């Protein structure tokens, strides 16, 4: 037999955008935390743009809400307060500085580890702001800290 697999979690939701607040309030707050369909999401307002991402850092569950924002290699990034990983606001890529030993002399550059943090869409209409949770079906590392095991681990840290 092929076991029937139940689709759990966010896929059970209707998938529609969630109202997260008035634009003015979110601008003033700069960082806002919301739980949408059981997912903990951070909404950031920075230099005229809203962003939304999973609120716990994919690396070890750090609270991104308390991170500084810096421009790195032309990309706005939140710097996790725990171990200073840099995560781009637009794509959720983790950026790191490295050198290519084949280069003579090696020059440090920024590289991407790929998308590690789940990013959600922000929609503004008539002064209201909505977040549509990401529908990307492949596993993204920050998913771990949204699940039961990850939440327990974070609570112990
Ligand atoms: Fe974010 Fe380690 S928990 S860098």
Boltz pocket constraint, residues with backbone or C-beta under 6 A from the ligand:
constraints:
  - pocket:
      binder: B
      contacts: [[A, 57], [A, 58], [A, 59], [A, 60], [A, 61], [A, 62], [A, 80], [A, 81], [A, 82], [A, 83], [A, 84], [A, 85]]
      max_distance: 6.0
